[in-house]
């Protein structure tokens, strides 16, 4: 804003003076119609200046904030981080496309657009957008392994996410509690991991539904292919060893000799790029067998070569019986149009917040919605399926010391190079190796410590957790919906059953310990009736509202009925410690006999009993 003022001081002065005149017309009468017109013009000029200011543009394009401060020092770290993440994303993209039930090239189609868009619009230096295990599972479930449905889902999800960002609706994600998220994550990790057992063992024609998948996998385990099983088990072992090496390699110090630092760097690079090295090694082994005239592995097979065409998403789809219209495609995807956008936003923003907290900076959740929404909209034009933030790749990005979102440009460029020149080589990648990559990627998501943590912190949170966890094995949307409903019930129960204290003195003092809203109307009436009117003789009651900061019309109507009942019994219901908002509501309702005390001491008395009703 300061830059704009320096460039246009006269317009700034006019806008401010116009604002002053406009404010003046609100508090007094303008002397002429000219002043009113000038006030309106001033207000519009001020609003236009604020909307088009450089500060607003910086907010919507954060790249304008960090790019002027960019340096060669930043470039060095961003280059290393971008290359490292690129070596991770390529094999993972191929593997996640298998989870989504799509040809493997669609994983790479989904891996580069987010890198470029987030560089311009993202507010986190660490986050990388692309295909993830959970999103791939959802895509498989709601798009039936059909690329046309998957690409259309990307476009529609992006539109929903972008609209939420424009309308600043990011707060809606806060109504999905942590136990629900973890319940879904644990169920997804089991579902994804077990879905790869068939590729690990070389089994064919295994159903997608989890229960049937478990049954048929164990039923047909005798059909296991020795080559695939051996390669799969060895691949998992290699990945686990390399991951252990990465976690236990000692930190490097300047005092270390050069040869030791070179060894440290070699181990670190090998461990970090373990997925890429494994896929390359497995591919070379499979190619060697192919040259010798035998093939003990199930291979990925022929992959579409080159970059994806830039074209609009399919709004209809040819079929054997004619054409599937846009409306029919939307109806077929059903609840997925709510589940996929929300889970994508939830996963990405949760990751961004976690790494922002870890690295001491802040993010803008609504700007994150805009970034991921635009990524999915533009991604649908290059045949992407829905993407979100990846925890694993974001962690790699952060650990390699990325300084700005520019590291994503290197990652995206590496993916494009792979699509342009390496797709013919994907033919020789064994599916067992990709299955090992996926299993090792989702294994850390199964956090068994959570059960003990929830038990210690708040056992009631185990209810939404288990509802979500168990029902997600049946239908994902039912699991999430059940968890949200149970969480909502736990949240609303204290509103419907507020804590109430009763003090015994000359008159009974009844003190609610929270706000009074319409679900609590019958409960508060029953409690007051029980302690005052159901006894003989009836007793007068002072309703102490010291802790009541809000009240609604339903409660007012209930108190009015209760006061009439008190009057019919020859006793009184009065109010004390009324806060101004509550007092104004009661005065507006014109409740007869309203006699507010100024303090609880005016009501006198000592505590007689404490209501045991609580959140338990």
C-alpha positions as CSV (number, residue, x, y, z in Angstrom):
1,X,0.0,0.0,0.0
2,X,2.9,2.4,0.8
3,X,4.3,1.9,-2.7
4,X,1.0,2.8,-4.3
5,X,0.7,6.0,-2.2
6,X,4.1,7.2,-3.3
7,X,3.1,6.7,-6.9
8,X,-0.3,8.4,-6.7
9,X,-0.4,10.9,-3.8
10,X,-3.2,13.0,-5.2
11,X,-5.5,10.1,-5.8
12,X,-4.7,8.8,-2.3
13,X,-5.6,12.2,-0.9
14,X,-8.9,12.3,-2.9
15,X,-9.8,8.8,-1.7
16,X,-9.1,9.6,1.9
17,X,-11.0,12.9,1.8
18,X,-13.9,11.2,0.0
19,X,-14.0,8.7,2.8
20,X,-14.1,11.5,5.4
21,X,-17.0,13.2,3.6
22,X,-18.8,9.9,3.4
23,X,-18.4,9.3,7.1
24,X,-19.6,12.8,7.7
25,X,-22.8,12.2,5.8
26,X,-23.6,9.2,8.1
27,X,-23.6,11.4,11.2
28,X,-25.0,14.6,9.8
29,X,-27.1,15.9,6.9
30,X,-25.1,16.7,3.7
31,X,-25.6,20.3,2.5
32,X,-26.1,19.5,-1.1
33,X,-26.4,16.6,-3.6
34,X,-22.9,17.4,-4.8
35,X,-21.4,16.4,-1.5
36,X,-23.4,13.1,-1.6
37,X,-22.0,12.4,-5.1
38,X,-18.5,13.2,-4.0
39,X,-18.8,11.0,-0.9
40,X,-20.0,8.1,-3.1
41,X,-17.1,8.6,-5.6
42,X,-14.6,8.8,-2.7
43,X,-15.9,5.6,-1.2
44,X,-15.7,3.8,-4.6
45,X,-12.2,5.1,-5.2
46,X,-11.1,3.9,-1.8
47,X,-12.6,0.5,-2.3
48,X,-11.0,0.2,-5.8
49,X,-7.6,1.3,-4.4
50,X,-7.8,-1.4,-1.7
51,X,-8.8,-4.1,-4.1
52,X,-6.1,-3.3,-6.6
53,X,-3.3,-2.4,-4.2
54,X,0.0,-4.1,-4.4
55,X,-0.6,-5.4,-0.9
56,X,-3.7,-7.2,-2.0
57,X,-1.9,-8.6,-5.0
58,X,0.9,-9.8,-2.7
59,X,-1.7,-11.6,-0.6
60,X,-3.2,-13.4,-3.6
61,X,0.2,-14.1,-5.2
62,X,2.6,-14.7,-2.3
63,X,5.4,-15.1,-4.9
64,X,5.5,-11.3,-5.1
65,X,6.5,-11.2,-1.5
66,X,9.4,-13.6,-1.4
67,X,10.7,-13.3,-5.0
68,X,12.3,-9.8,-4.5
69,X,14.2,-11.2,-1.5
70,X,15.5,-14.2,-3.4
71,X,19.2,-14.9,-3.4
72,X,21.8,-17.4,-4.7
73,X,21.9,-18.9,-1.2
74,X,18.2,-19.7,-1.5
75,X,18.7,-21.1,-5.0
76,X,21.3,-23.7,-3.8
77,X,19.0,-25.2,-1.2
78,X,15.9,-25.0,-3.4
79,X,17.7,-26.8,-6.2
80,X,18.9,-29.7,-3.8
81,X,15.4,-30.0,-2.3
82,X,13.6,-29.9,-5.7
83,X,15.8,-32.7,-7.1
84,X,15.5,-34.8,-4.0
85,X,11.7,-34.5,-3.9
86,X,11.6,-35.2,-7.7
87,X,13.5,-38.4,-7.2
88,X,10.8,-39.3,-4.6
89,X,7.7,-38.2,-6.5
90,X,8.3,-40.1,-9.7
91,X,8.2,-43.6,-8.3
92,X,5.5,-42.7,-5.9
93,X,3.4,-41.2,-8.6
94,X,3.6,-44.5,-10.6
95,X,2.7,-46.5,-7.5
96,X,-0.2,-44.3,-6.5
97,X,-1.7,-44.5,-9.9
98,X,-2.0,-48.2,-9.3
99,X,-3.9,-47.5,-6.1
100,X,-6.2,-45.2,-8.0
101,X,-6.9,-47.9,-10.5
102,X,-5.6,-45.8,-13.4
103,X,-2.8,-46.3,-15.9
104,X,0.6,-45.4,-14.3
105,X,1.1,-42.3,-16.5
106,X,-1.8,-40.6,-14.8
107,X,0.3,-40.5,-11.6
108,X,2.9,-38.4,-13.4
109,X,0.2,-36.3,-15.1
110,X,-1.0,-35.4,-11.6
111,X,2.5,-34.6,-10.2
112,X,3.7,-31.4,-12.0
113,X,0.8,-28.8,-12.1
114,X,0.7,-28.5,-8.3
115,X,4.4,-27.7,-8.2
116,X,4.0,-24.7,-10.6
117,X,0.8,-23.3,-9.2
118,X,1.8,-23.6,-5.6
119,X,5.1,-21.8,-6.3
120,X,3.0,-18.8,-7.3
121,X,0.1,-19.0,-4.8
122,X,1.2,-21.1,-1.8
123,X,1.9,-19.7,1.6
124,X,4.1,-22.6,2.9
125,X,7.7,-23.0,1.8
126,X,7.6,-26.8,2.5
127,X,4.3,-28.1,1.1
128,X,4.3,-30.1,-2.2
129,X,1.1,-30.9,-4.0
130,X,0.6,-34.1,-5.9
131,X,-1.0,-37.6,-5.7
132,X,-1.1,-39.2,-2.3
133,X,-2.1,-42.6,-1.0
134,X,-5.3,-41.5,0.7
135,X,-6.5,-39.4,-2.3
136,X,-5.7,-42.2,-4.7
137,X,-7.8,-44.6,-2.6
138,X,-10.7,-42.1,-2.7
139,X,-10.3,-41.7,-6.5
140,X,-10.4,-45.4,-6.9
141,X,-13.5,-45.7,-4.9
142,X,-15.5,-42.9,-6.5
143,X,-14.3,-42.9,-10.1
144,X,-14.3,-46.6,-10.7
145,X,-10.8,-46.7,-12.2
146,X,-12.1,-44.7,-15.2
147,X,-9.7,-41.9,-16.4
148,X,-12.6,-39.8,-17.7
149,X,-14.4,-39.8,-14.3
150,X,-11.1,-39.1,-12.5
151,X,-10.3,-36.1,-14.6
152,X,-13.8,-34.7,-14.3
153,X,-13.7,-35.2,-10.6
154,X,-10.4,-33.2,-10.5
155,X,-12.1,-30.3,-12.3
156,X,-15.3,-30.3,-10.1
157,X,-13.2,-30.7,-6.9
158,X,-11.1,-27.7,-7.9
159,X,-14.2,-25.6,-8.5
160,X,-15.6,-26.5,-5.1
161,X,-12.2,-25.8,-3.4
162,X,-11.7,-22.5,-5.2
163,X,-15.3,-21.4,-4.3
164,X,-14.6,-22.2,-0.7
165,X,-11.4,-20.1,-0.8
166,X,-13.2,-17.1,-2.4
167,X,-16.0,-17.3,0.2
168,X,-13.5,-17.8,3.0
169,X,-15.2,-21.0,4.1
170,X,-12.0,-22.7,5.3
171,X,-13.4,-22.7,8.9
172,X,-15.8,-25.5,7.9
173,X,-12.9,-27.9,8.0
174,X,-12.5,-27.2,11.7
175,X,-15.7,-29.1,12.3
176,X,-14.0,-32.4,11.4
177,X,-12.3,-33.4,14.6
178,X,-8.9,-35.0,15.0
179,X,-10.2,-38.4,16.1
180,X,-12.3,-38.6,12.9
181,X,-9.2,-37.7,10.8
182,X,-7.1,-40.3,12.5
183,X,-9.8,-42.9,12.3
184,X,-10.0,-42.4,8.6
185,X,-6.2,-42.3,8.2
186,X,-5.8,-45.6,10.0
187,X,-8.5,-47.3,8.0
188,X,-7.0,-45.9,4.8
189,X,-3.6,-47.1,5.6
190,X,-4.8,-50.7,6.2
191,X,-7.0,-50.6,3.1
192,X,-4.2,-49.2,0.8
193,X,-1.5,-51.5,2.3
194,X,-3.6,-54.7,2.0
195,X,-4.7,-53.7,-1.5
196,X,-1.1,-54.1,-2.6
197,X,-0.7,-57.6,-1.3
198,X,-2.1,-59.0,-4.5
199,X,0.6,-57.2,-6.5
200,X,3.2,-58.3,-4.0
201,X,2.2,-61.9,-4.5
202,X,1.4,-61.8,-8.2
203,X,-2.4,-62.6,-7.8
204,X,-5.0,-61.7,-10.4
205,X,-8.7,-60.8,-10.3
206,X,-8.9,-59.8,-6.7
207,X,-12.0,-57.7,-5.9
208,X,-11.6,-54.0,-4.8
209,X,-14.0,-54.1,-1.8
210,X,-11.9,-54.5,1.4
211,X,-13.7,-57.4,3.0
212,X,-13.9,-59.4,-0.3
213,X,-10.3,-58.5,-1.0
214,X,-9.2,-60.0,2.3
215,X,-11.3,-63.1,1.8
216,X,-10.1,-63.8,-1.8
217,X,-6.4,-63.0,-1.1
218,X,-6.2,-65.6,1.7
219,X,-8.4,-68.0,-0.3
220,X,-6.1,-67.9,-3.3
221,X,-2.7,-67.5,-1.5
222,X,-1.7,-70.8,-3.0
223,X,-1.5,-69.2,-6.4
224,X,1.4,-66.9,-5.3
225,X,4.0,-66.4,-8.0
226,X,7.5,-67.1,-6.5
227,X,9.3,-64.4,-8.5
228,X,6.9,-61.6,-7.5
229,X,6.8,-62.6,-3.9
230,X,10.6,-62.8,-3.6
231,X,11.1,-59.5,-5.3
232,X,8.4,-57.9,-3.2
233,X,9.8,-59.1,0.1
234,X,13.3,-58.1,-0.8
235,X,12.1,-54.7,-1.9
236,X,10.4,-54.1,1.4
237,X,13.5,-55.2,3.3
238,X,15.7,-52.9,1.3
239,X,13.4,-49.9,1.8
240,X,13.3,-50.5,5.5
241,X,17.0,-50.8,5.8
242,X,17.6,-47.6,3.8
243,X,14.9,-45.7,5.9
244,X,16.7,-46.9,9.1
245,X,20.0,-45.6,7.8
246,X,18.5,-42.2,7.0
247,X,17.0,-41.9,10.5
248,X,20.3,-43.0,12.3
249,X,23.0,-41.4,10.2
250,X,25.0,-39.1,12.5
251,X,24.9,-35.4,12.0
252,X,27.7,-33.8,10.0
253,X,30.1,-31.4,11.6
254,X,32.7,-29.0,10.0
255,X,35.4,-30.7,12.1
256,X,34.8,-34.0,10.3
257,X,37.4,-35.0,7.6
258,X,36.4,-34.6,4.0
259,X,36.1,-38.3,3.2
260,X,33.7,-38.8,6.2
261,X,31.5,-35.9,5.0
262,X,31.4,-37.4,1.4
263,X,30.4,-40.8,2.9
264,X,27.7,-39.0,5.0
265,X,26.4,-37.3,1.9
266,X,26.4,-40.5,-0.1
267,X,24.4,-42.4,2.5
268,X,21.9,-39.6,2.9
269,X,21.3,-39.2,-0.8
270,X,20.9,-43.0,-1.2
271,X,18.5,-43.3,1.7
272,X,16.5,-40.2,0.6
273,X,16.2,-41.4,-3.0
274,X,15.6,-45.0,-2.0
275,X,12.2,-45.3,-3.8
276,X,13.8,-44.2,-7.1
277,X,16.8,-46.4,-6.7
278,X,14.6,-49.4,-5.9
279,X,12.4,-48.9,-8.9
280,X,15.4,-48.4,-11.2
281,X,17.1,-51.5,-9.8
282,X,14.0,-53.7,-10.0
283,X,13.5,-52.5,-13.6
284,X,17.0,-53.4,-14.6
285,X,16.5,-56.9,-13.0
286,X,13.3,-57.4,-15.0
287,X,14.9,-56.2,-18.2
288,X,17.8,-58.7,-17.7
289,X,15.3,-61.5,-17.4
290,X,13.5,-60.2,-20.5
291,X,16.7,-60.3,-22.5
292,X,17.4,-63.8,-21.4
293,X,13.9,-64.9,-22.7
294,X,12.1,-65.4,-19.4
295,X,10.0,-63.1,-17.1
296,X,9.2,-64.2,-13.5
297,X,7.6,-60.8,-12.7
298,X,4.3,-59.1,-13.6
299,X,5.4,-55.9,-15.3
300,X,3.7,-52.5,-15.5
301,X,3.4,-52.9,-19.3
302,X,3.1,-50.4,-22.1
303,X,2.6,-46.8,-20.9
304,X,1.4,-43.8,-23.0
305,X,4.5,-41.9,-24.2
306,X,5.1,-38.1,-24.0
307,X,3.5,-35.2,-22.3
308,X,-0.3,-35.2,-21.8
309,X,-2.4,-33.2,-24.3
310,X,-3.7,-29.8,-23.0
311,X,-7.5,-30.2,-23.4
312,X,-10.7,-29.5,-21.4
313,X,-11.8,-32.2,-19.0
314,X,-14.4,-34.7,-20.4
315,X,-17.9,-33.4,-19.7
316,X,-19.4,-36.6,-21.3
317,X,-18.1,-40.0,-22.1
318,X,-18.8,-42.5,-24.9
319,X,-20.0,-45.9,-23.9
320,X,-21.2,-49.1,-25.5
321,X,-24.8,-47.9,-25.2
322,X,-24.3,-44.4,-26.5
323,X,-22.9,-41.4,-24.5
324,X,-22.8,-40.9,-20.7
325,X,-23.9,-37.3,-20.1
326,X,-22.4,-34.8,-17.7
327,X,-25.4,-35.2,-15.3
328,X,-25.1,-39.0,-15.3
329,X,-21.4,-38.8,-14.6
330,X,-22.0,-36.4,-11.7
331,X,-24.7,-38.7,-10.3
332,X,-22.4,-41.7,-10.6
333,X,-19.7,-40.0,-8.6
334,X,-22.3,-39.0,-5.9
335,X,-20.9,-38.4,-2.4
336,X,-17.4,-38.3,-3.8
337,X,-18.0,-34.7,-4.9
338,X,-18.1,-33.8,-1.2
339,X,-15.7,-36.3,0.2
340,X,-12.8,-35.8,-2.2
341,X,-12.6,-31.9,-2.1
342,X,-13.0,-31.8,1.7
343,X,-10.4,-34.5,2.4
344,X,-8.0,-32.9,-0.1
345,X,-8.3,-29.5,1.7
346,X,-8.1,-31.1,5.1
347,X,-5.0,-33.1,4.3
348,X,-3.2,-30.2,2.6
349,X,-4.0,-27.6,5.3
350,X,-3.2,-29.9,8.1
351,X,0.2,-30.6,6.6
352,X,0.8,-26.9,5.9
353,X,0.0,-26.0,9.5
354,X,2.2,-28.7,10.9
355,X,5.3,-27.6,9.0
356,X,4.6,-23.9,9.5
357,X,4.5,-24.5,13.3
358,X,7.7,-26.6,13.1
359,X,9.6,-24.0,11.1
360,X,8.2,-20.9,12.7
361,X,6.1,-19.2,10.1
362,X,2.4,-18.7,9.4
363,X,0.1,-19.8,6.6
364,X,-3.1,-18.4,5.2
365,X,-5.7,-21.2,5.1
366,X,-8.0,-19.4,2.7
367,X,-5.1,-18.7,0.4
368,X,-4.2,-22.4,0.6
369,X,-7.8,-23.2,-0.6
370,X,-7.3,-21.0,-3.6
371,X,-4.0,-22.6,-4.4
372,X,-5.2,-26.2,-4.3
373,X,-8.5,-25.3,-6.0
374,X,-6.7,-23.7,-8.9
375,X,-4.2,-26.6,-9.1
376,X,-7.0,-29.1,-9.5
377,X,-8.9,-26.9,-12.1
378,X,-5.8,-26.5,-14.3
379,X,-4.6,-30.0,-13.6
380,X,-7.8,-31.4,-15.1
381,X,-6.7,-29.8,-18.4
382,X,-3.6,-32.1,-18.4
383,X,-5.4,-35.3,-17.4
384,X,-4.6,-35.1,-13.7
385,X,-6.6,-36.8,-11.0
386,X,-7.3,-34.9,-7.7
387,X,-4.2,-34.0,-5.7
388,X,-3.5,-32.6,-2.3
389,X,-0.5,-32.0,0.0
390,X,1.8,-35.0,0.5
391,X,3.1,-35.5,4.1
392,X,6.1,-37.7,3.1
393,X,7.3,-35.5,0.2
394,X,6.7,-32.3,2.3
395,X,8.8,-33.8,5.1
396,X,11.6,-34.5,2.6
397,X,11.3,-31.0,1.2
398,X,11.6,-29.5,4.7
399,X,14.5,-31.8,5.8
400,X,16.6,-30.9,2.8
401,X,16.4,-27.2,3.8
402,X,14.1,-25.8,1.1
403,X,14.0,-22.0,1.5
404,X,11.0,-21.0,-0.8
405,X,8.3,-22.6,-2.9
406,X,10.6,-22.3,-5.9
407,X,11.9,-25.8,-5.1
408,X,8.6,-27.0,-6.6
409,X,9.7,-25.7,-10.0
410,X,12.7,-28.1,-10.0
411,X,10.4,-31.0,-8.9
412,X,7.8,-30.2,-11.6
413,X,10.5,-29.9,-14.3
414,X,11.9,-33.4,-13.3
415,X,8.5,-34.9,-13.7
416,X,8.0,-33.3,-17.1
417,X,11.4,-34.7,-18.2
418,X,10.4,-38.2,-17.0
419,X,7.2,-38.0,-19.0
420,X,8.9,-36.7,-22.1
421,X,11.8,-39.2,-22.2
422,X,11.5,-42.0,-19.8
423,X,7.9,-43.4,-20.3
424,X,9.1,-46.2,-22.6
425,X,11.3,-47.6,-19.7
426,X,8.3,-47.8,-17.4
427,X,7.3,-51.0,-19.3
428,X,9.9,-53.0,-17.3
429,X,9.0,-51.8,-13.8
430,X,7.7,-54.8,-11.8
431,X,4.4,-54.3,-10.0
432,X,5.8,-56.0,-6.9
433,X,8.4,-53.2,-6.6
434,X,5.7,-50.5,-6.8
435,X,3.6,-52.4,-4.3
436,X,6.6,-52.4,-1.9
437,X,7.0,-48.6,-2.3
438,X,3.3,-48.1,-1.4
439,X,3.3,-50.4,1.6
440,X,6.4,-48.7,3.0
441,X,4.9,-45.3,2.3
442,X,1.6,-45.9,4.2
443,X,3.0,-48.0,7.0
444,X,3.9,-44.9,9.2
445,X,0.3,-43.8,8.9
446,X,-0.8,-46.7,11.1
447,X,-0.1,-45.1,14.5
448,X,-1.1,-47.5,17.2
449,X,0.0,-45.1,20.0
450,X,-3.1,-43.1,19.2
451,X,-5.4,-45.6,21.1
452,X,-3.5,-45.1,24.3
453,X,-3.3,-41.3,23.9
454,X,-7.0,-41.0,23.4
455,X,-7.7,-43.3,26.4
456,X,-5.5,-41.1,28.6
457,X,-6.6,-37.7,27.3
458,X,-10.4,-38.1,26.8
459,X,-12.0,-41.6,26.5
460,X,-15.1,-40.1,24.9
461,X,-13.1,-39.2,21.8
462,X,-12.6,-43.0,21.1
463,X,-16.3,-43.1,20.0
464,X,-15.9,-40.9,16.8
465,X,-12.5,-42.6,16.2
466,X,-13.9,-46.1,16.2
467,X,-17.1,-45.2,14.3
468,X,-15.0,-43.7,11.6
469,X,-12.4,-46.4,11.6
470,X,-14.8,-49.3,11.4
471,X,-17.3,-47.9,8.9
472,X,-14.6,-46.7,6.5
473,X,-14.0,-50.4,5.7
474,X,-17.6,-50.6,4.5
475,X,-18.1,-47.2,2.8
476,X,-15.6,-44.3,3.2
477,X,-18.3,-41.6,3.1
478,X,-20.3,-43.4,5.8
479,X,-17.3,-43.7,8.0
480,X,-16.5,-40.0,7.8
481,X,-20.1,-39.0,8.1
482,X,-20.6,-41.2,11.2
483,X,-17.5,-39.8,12.8
484,X,-18.6,-36.2,12.2
485,X,-22.1,-36.9,13.6
486,X,-20.8,-38.6,16.7
487,X,-18.3,-35.7,17.2
488,X,-21.1,-33.2,16.7
489,X,-23.2,-35.0,19.3
490,X,-20.3,-34.9,21.8
491,X,-19.9,-31.2,21.1
492,X,-23.6,-30.4,21.4
493,X,-24.4,-32.5,24.5
494,X,-23.1,-29.9,27.0
495,X,-25.2,-27.3,25.2
496,X,-28.3,-29.4,25.7
497,X,-27.3,-30.5,29.3
498,X,-25.4,-27.6,30.8
499,X,-23.9,-27.9,34.3
500,X,-26.1,-26.3,37.0
501,X,-25.3,-25.5,40.6
502,X,-27.9,-25.0,43.3
503,X,-27.3,-22.9,46.4
504,X,-29.6,-23.2,49.5
505,X,-30.4,-20.0,51.3
506,X,-33.6,-18.0,52.1
507,X,-34.5,-18.6,48.5
508,X,-32.9,-21.2,46.2
509,X,-30.2,-19.9,43.9
510,X,-29.9,-21.8,40.6
511,X,-26.8,-21.0,38.7
512,X,-26.2,-22.4,35.1
513,X,-22.4,-22.5,34.3
514,X,-22.6,-21.8,30.6
515,X,-24.8,-20.1,28.0
516,X,-28.5,-21.1,27.6
517,X,-29.5,-22.1,24.1
518,X,-32.7,-23.7,22.8
519,X,-31.6,-27.4,23.3
520,X,-31.3,-26.7,27.0
521,X,-34.8,-25.2,27.4
522,X,-36.6,-28.3,28.7
523,X,-33.6,-29.4,30.8
524,X,-33.4,-26.1,32.7
525,X,-37.1,-26.0,33.2
526,X,-37.1,-29.6,34.6
527,X,-34.2,-28.9,36.9
528,X,-35.8,-25.7,38.3
529,X,-39.2,-27.4,38.7
530,X,-37.5,-30.4,40.4
531,X,-35.7,-28.3,43.1
532,X,-38.4,-25.6,43.6
533,X,-41.9,-26.6,42.6
534,X,-41.9,-30.4,43.1
535,X,-41.2,-29.9,46.9
536,X,-43.6,-29.0,49.6
537,X,-44.0,-26.1,50.2
538,X,-42.9,-24.6,46.8
539,X,-39.9,-22.3,47.1
540,X,-38.9,-19.1,45.3
541,X,-35.9,-19.3,43.0
542,X,-33.2,-16.8,42.0
543,X,-31.7,-17.7,38.7
544,X,-28.1,-16.5,38.8
545,X,-27.0,-15.7,35.3
546,X,-23.4,-14.6,36.1
547,X,-22.0,-17.3,33.7
548,X,-24.7,-16.8,31.0
549,X,-23.4,-14.7,28.2
550,X,-26.0,-15.6,25.5
551,X,-29.6,-16.6,25.4
552,X,-32.1,-17.2,22.6
553,X,-35.8,-16.8,22.1
554,X,-36.7,-20.4,22.8
555,X,-35.1,-20.2,26.3
556,X,-36.9,-16.8,26.9
557,X,-40.2,-18.4,26.0
558,X,-39.5,-21.4,28.3
559,X,-38.6,-19.0,31.2
560,X,-41.7,-17.0,30.7
561,X,-43.8,-20.2,30.9
562,X,-41.9,-21.2,34.0
563,X,-42.4,-17.8,35.7
564,X,-46.2,-18.0,35.1
565,X,-46.1,-21.4,36.8
566,X,-44.2,-20.0,39.8
567,X,-46.8,-17.2,40.1
568,X,-49.6,-19.7,40.1
569,X,-48.0,-21.5,43.0
570,X,-47.6,-18.2,45.0
571,X,-43.7,-18.1,44.7
572,X,-41.4,-16.0,42.6
573,X,-38.7,-16.5,39.9
574,X,-36.2,-13.7,39.7
575,X,-32.8,-13.1,38.0
576,X,-29.4,-12.0,39.3
577,X,-26.0,-11.1,37.8
578,X,-27.5,-10.4,34.4
579,X,-24.9,-9.5,31.7
580,X,-26.0,-6.7,29.4
581,X,-26.8,-8.8,26.3
582,X,-28.9,-11.2,28.4
583,X,-30.6,-8.3,30.2
584,X,-31.5,-6.6,27.0
585,X,-33.1,-9.8,25.6
586,X,-35.2,-10.3,28.8
587,X,-36.3,-6.7,28.8
588,X,-37.2,-6.9,25.1
589,X,-39.3,-10.0,25.9
590,X,-41.1,-8.1,28.6
591,X,-41.2,-11.0,31.1
592,X,-43.5,-9.9,33.9
593,X,-42.0,-9.5,37.4
594,X,-38.4,-9.1,36.1
595,X,-36.4,-8.0,39.2
596,X,-32.6,-8.3,38.5
597,X,-30.2,-8.3,41.4
598,X,-26.8,-6.6,40.9
599,X,-24.7,-9.3,42.5
600,X,-24.9,-12.8,43.8
601,X,-24.3,-11.6,47.3
602,X,-27.7,-9.8,47.1
603,X,-29.2,-13.2,46.7
604,X,-27.2,-14.4,49.8
605,X,-26.7,-18.0,50.8
606,X,-24.2,-20.8,50.7
607,X,-23.7,-23.7,48.3
608,X,-26.1,-26.5,49.1
609,X,-25.4,-29.0,46.3
610,X,-23.7,-29.2,43.0
611,X,-25.4,-30.7,40.0
612,X,-23.6,-33.7,38.8
613,X,-24.7,-33.4,35.2
614,X,-21.6,-32.8,33.1
615,X,-20.0,-34.0,29.8
616,X,-19.3,-37.4,31.2
